[in-house]
Amino acid sequence: MLLTVSKRVDFSASRRLFSPRLSLQENRSLFGQESTARHGTGRNYVAWFVFSGQPDATTGMLINISEIKERAGSVIDRGYDHRFLNEDNPAFSSVAPTSENIARQLLADVAPLFRDNAAQLTAVHLRETPERSATAYASGTTEANYWFEFSAARRTRSPRLSDAENQNLFGVSVHEHGHNYRARLTLKNEHASPEPLAANMRIISVLDSVRKQLDHKNLSRDVEALRDRPTTTESLARFLLECCRAELSTLARVRLHERDDFFAEAWGDGRMLLGMRESFSAAHRLQVASFSSEQNVELFGKCNNPRGHGHRYLTEATITGEYDRATGALFSFDQMRKAIDDALNPWRDKHLDLETPEFGSRPSTGENIVRALWPKLDAALQQQLVRLRLWETDNNRFTLRRS
C-alpha cells in the first residue's frame, strides 16, 4: 500500500505564456491570446505538495503538515507569490511559465528542503484555474489537465438489454433526466521537457468540437454515435476518450463527473475507474498516550485541545474492475453508495478517540483514519478498491493506494 500526505498552499502571481526560444507567431500558435500579455496576466494558484512514505508507528504521522506549509511556503513567498514570474523568478526567464513548468519548478525548489525527512516529496499538483491544472512527479513525468463542461439529458440504459433488465439495473435513472457534466482530459509526458504537450489552441479546439456534439443534447436520442452504446457515465467517459485520443496522441485518461460526488474515469490502457465521495462529521483529539502533556502540545499544537475539536471529513473511494460492455457499468451505483455509508456510519457524529474501537490505542491522525477505513471499505467493495482519499480540511489530504 502507498500512503501519501498532501498539503495545499495558495499563492497569486502574474505571468506571460511566452517562450523566448520561439517566434511571436509560434508563441501565438501555442498559447493564444495570453502570449501577447507583455506585462503579465494574473492567476490565483493552488499548489498541492504530495509526500509519500511510512507513518511513524507511535505518532501516526507520515510528516508534520505544519512543516510542509512552513518550508514550501517560504519558497513560494520568496519566488512566486505576488511576483511577475517571467521577470521576478530566474527559472522562467527562458522557459514559459505554463502550469506544468511551474509545478516542475516548485518540485525542484521544495524537494531538497525535505531530503533528510523519512517522507519524500513525490509530486506537486498545481491548479491554475478551474479549467487548467498540472502535476509534476519526482520521476520526471508531467501531466497536463484540461477541464470542460457541458449540460445534457439522457436515459441511463443499454440498447443491449431488455426494458426489464434496464429497469432492474438502473432503476429510476432509466427515465429521462439531466446532468451538468464536468470532464477532465489528462495529457501525459514521460520526459522532462519544458515545451507543452500540445498547443493550447489545438486542445481548446478539440474540446470545443466535443462539447458541440454533446452540449444541450439528449444523449440517448440526439447523438448518433451513442445510439448503439449504453448511456452510463462509464460508457460516456470511454466515448470521450475515443473521440479526443484521435486528435491528442498523448491523452492518457478522461474523467467524467456527472455530479460533484460521482465520476467515471477511462484510461488509454483500457482500465476503468469509478469514484464516489461521501462526507462525515466527527470529533477527535490528537494525542499520544505515552507522551507527556508538553510533548503532545509541542507535536500537535491546538489539535491536542483536551476537550477535542472536529472536522467535516470528506472521503473519496475509487474502484476498478471489469467493464461490462453489455450493461456499460463497472459497479452498481446503489451498492457503492451503501458500502461507503455502512463503513462511515459507525463514525458519524462520534468522538473518534472516545467512542470508536479503531482509535482507542492509536492517534486519530488522518493517516490512521484512512488506513482504518480501507479494510472496511475494500471488503464491502469486493476488493476492488484502488484508492481512498480523506480530506480533513480543504488544505490537508491523506491518500492510500493499492500498490
N, C-alpha and C positions, 0 to 999 in steps of 0.2 A: 504494500500500500504506500502511496506517495502522499505526504501531508504538506500543504503549503499554507502560509500565512501572508495575507495581503494588506497593505496599508495605503490608504488614499491620502494624497497631498495635492491641493489645488494651487494653481498659480495663473496669473494673467500676463500676456505678452503680446507684442506686435511682431509681425514678420511679413516678408515678401517671398512668395514662392518663385524663386528665380535662381538659376544656376549660371554662374559666370562662365562656365565652360561651354555654354550653348548660346546660340544666336537669339536675338529678340524673337524671331519667328518661331524657332524651336521651343523656346520657353512658352510662348503663347499657345503653341500646339499642345504642349504637355499640361500646362497649368491654367490655361484660360485667362479670364479677366484678372485673377489675382497676381499674375506675373507683372502687371502694369502698375501695381501699388508701390511706387518708388519709395514712399515714406512709410510703408507698412500698413497692414490692416490687422485688426485685433482678434484675439481668441481668449476665452476663459477655459484653460486646460484643466483636465483631471488626470493625474498620474497615479497608477497603482503599482507599488513595488512588491514583488512576489518573491517570498523566501521559502526554501524547502529544507527539510532535514527531519531529525527525530526530536520530539519534545523531551524535556527533562522529566525523568520519572518522578521526581519529588514535587517540583513546582507545576508540572503540567503545561509548561510553556515551551514553545519552539524558539521563540525570540521575544524579547520585551518590545512590544509595539511602540512604546514611547521612544525607544532608541531609534527606530526607523524614522519616526517623524522628526526627531532632533537632527539626525545625521543627513538624511535625504533632504530635509527642509533647509539645512544650511547650504547645501549645494544649489538648491533651487533659488534661495534668497540671493546668493552671490552671482549667479549667471543666467537666471531665467525669468524670475518674477519681475514684472514691470520693466522689462527690457525690450529693445528692438533687436531681436535675435540676430539678424543679418549683420549688424554692426557692433552690438554690445557683447556678443559671445563669439570668440575666435573660431569655435568649431564650425560656425555657419558662414564664415567668410568666403568659402569656396564650395560649399555644399548647400543645396536648397533645404530650408528648414521644414520639410514635409513632416507629417505625423510620424512616419517610420524613422526618419533620421533623428528627430527629437527623442523618440523613445530609445533608439540605439545609443545616442549620446548620453542620455540620463543613465542608462545601464552602465556605460563605460565610466562615467563620473562617480557613481554611487557604489558600485561593486567593491572597489578597493577599500572602502571605509569599513567593510564587514569581513575582510579577508581572514581575520583571526577568530571570527564567530563560528560556532558549530553550524548555524544556519547560514546558507549562502543565497545571495541574490541570483535568482534564475531567470527572471523576466521582468520587463517593465511594460505595462499596458498604458497607453496614452489616448484619452478621448479628447478630440479637438472640438467636435460639435456632435449633436445627436446623430448626424449622418456620417461622421467620419472618425475612425479611430485606428490604432495600430498597436502591434505587440512586437517587441524585440526580445529574443531569447538569448541566453548565455551561449547557446550552441552556435550562434551566428544566424539562425533563421529569423526572418521577419515576416509579419503578416499585416496586410492592409485590409481594413474593413470598410465596406460601404453599405449604408442602410438606405432603404427607400420604403415608402408606404403606399398602400392602395386600399380602397374600400370595395367590397364585392359581396354579393349574395351567393348562396349555394344550398343545395340539399346534400347532406352527408350521406352518401350512398355509393354502392358499387354496381355498375351495369352487369357485373358477372355473378350477382346474387339475385335471388328472388325478392319480391317485396317483403315477404315474411321474414326472410333471412336478414335483410337490411333493417327491418324494424326491430328485430331481436338484438342485432349487434349495435345499432346506433341510437335506438330509442327516439326521443323527441327530436333529435338532430336531423332525422330524415325529412322533416318539414323545412320549407324554405326559411332561411334566416340569414343574417349578415354579420360580417366582421370588419373591423378596421385592422387590416393586416400590416405587419411590420417585418420586413425581410432584411437579412444581412448577408452580404456576399463577402467571403474571406479569400483573398488572393495571397499566395504563399511564395516566398523567395528563400531558397535554401542557401543562397550566397549573400555575403555581407556587402551588397552593392548599394551605393547611395542613390542610384537612379531609380525612378519609380518603376513599379512592376508593370504598369501600363499607363498610358496617357490618361490623365483625369478626364479630359473631354471625351475620350473614347468610352471610358467606363460609364460616364454620365449618359452618353448616347445609348449604350446598351440598356441601362436601367430605364431610361425613358421609353424605349421601344417595348420592353417587357411590361412596364406599367400601363401603357396604352392598350395592350392586349387584355389586361385584367381589370383595370380600374373602372368602377361603377358598371360592372358586368354581372350577369347571373352566370356563375362559372359552370353550372350544370347545363345551361341552355345555350349561352351566347359564345362560348369559346370552343371552336370546333376541335382543337387539339386535345380538349379534355373530355369530349363526349364518350370516348370508349375506355376511359380510365376512372378509377374511384376518385371522388372529390373529398378525400380525407386530407387532413393537414400534412400527413406524411407524404401522400401522393403529390400534393401541390409543391412541397419542398423539392421532391425529386424532379418535378416538371421544371421548376425554376433553375435547378442545377443544369439540366439538359439544355435548356434554352440559352443560358448565359455561357456555358462552357464552350459552346461552338465558337463564340466570339472572344472569350477570355481564357487563354490556354493555361494560365497559372491559377485559375479558380480551384480552390481546394474543397470548399464546402459552402452550403447555403443553409441558413437558419431562418425558419418562418414562424413568427409569433402570430397566432390568431387572436390572442389576448395576452395581457401582460404576464399572466402566471402560467402560460402553457405554450410550448413550442415543439416543433419537429426540426431535425437537422439532417440533411442529406450530404454525404461525403462522396468525393470523387472516386474513392476506392470501393464504393458500394455499401459502406456502413450506413446505418440509420440510427439516429438517437431520438429520444423523446424526453422532454424535460417538463417538470411541474414545480411550481413554487407554492409554499404554504407558510403562513406566519403563526407564531405562538408567543404568548406573553408569560414571563416568569421572572422571579426574583432570585438573586444569589449573592454570595459574598466570596470574594477571592481570598483564600486563606490556606496556609499550610499548617497543619496541626502541630507538627514538630518544631516549627519556628517560634521564636519569641514574638511578642507584640511589636517590638521595634523592627525586627526583620521583616515581618509581614507588611508593615506600613511602608518600609523602605522599598520593598519589591512591588507591592500592588497599589500603593498610594490610596486615593479616595475609594478605589474598588474594594478596600478592606474595611469599609464602614461596618461597625459591629452590628447595626440593625439591617444591613444589607442594602441593596439597590436593585434595579430591574431593567429589563430590556424588552422590546417587542422584536423578538428574533425573526429572521426570515430564512427559510430553508429552500434549497433547490435540489431536487433529486433528478438525476439524469440516468436513463436506462438505455441499453441497446438490446438487440435481439434479431430474430429472423423476420424480415419484412414479408408480409403475406401479399403477393401480387393480386390475389383474387379479392381480398377484402380491402386492400390498401391500408391496412392497420399494422402496427407493431405491437400494441398492447392496449387493453381496454382502458379508456379514459376513466370510467367509473371505478374500476378496480384499482387503478393507480392512485386516484384521489382517496379511496378508502384506506389503502395501505399506508399512505402518508398520515392521514388523520389518526388511524389506530396507533401509529408509532408515536405521534406527538401528544395525543390526548392525556396520557399519564403525567405529562409535564406542564400542561396548561394551567396557568394561574396558581402555580406552586412555587415554593421556595426550594430551589433545586438541591441545596445542601441539607436542608432540614426535613424535606418531605418526599424525597425520591431515593431509592436504593442505589442508583448509579453513582451518586456523589457523596455518599456517607464517609468514604475513606480517601477520596481524591478530589483535588480542587476542581471547581466547575469552570475551568478556563474554556475558551472557545475551542481550543484544540481537543480537550477531553470531551466536550459536548458532542462534537462532530464524530469523534471516534466511538462514543457510546451509542449514538443514533444509527451508525452504519449497520451493525449486525441486525438490529430490529427491522430496519427498512429492507435490507438485502434479502432477508428470509421471506418477507411478505411480497417482494417483487421477483420471486423465483430466481434469485441470484443473478439478476440482470443489471443490477446497479453498477454503474461505471464511474459516477462522480457524484459527490454530495457536498453542497456548499452551505455555509452558515454565515449570515451577516448578523453580527452582534449590534452594530450600528451601521450607518451609511459609510463609515470610514474604515471599518475593520471587518475583514472577511477571512474565513477559515475553510479550506477545501481538502477533501480526501478523495483520492483517485485510486481506482484499481490499476495496479502497475502491470 
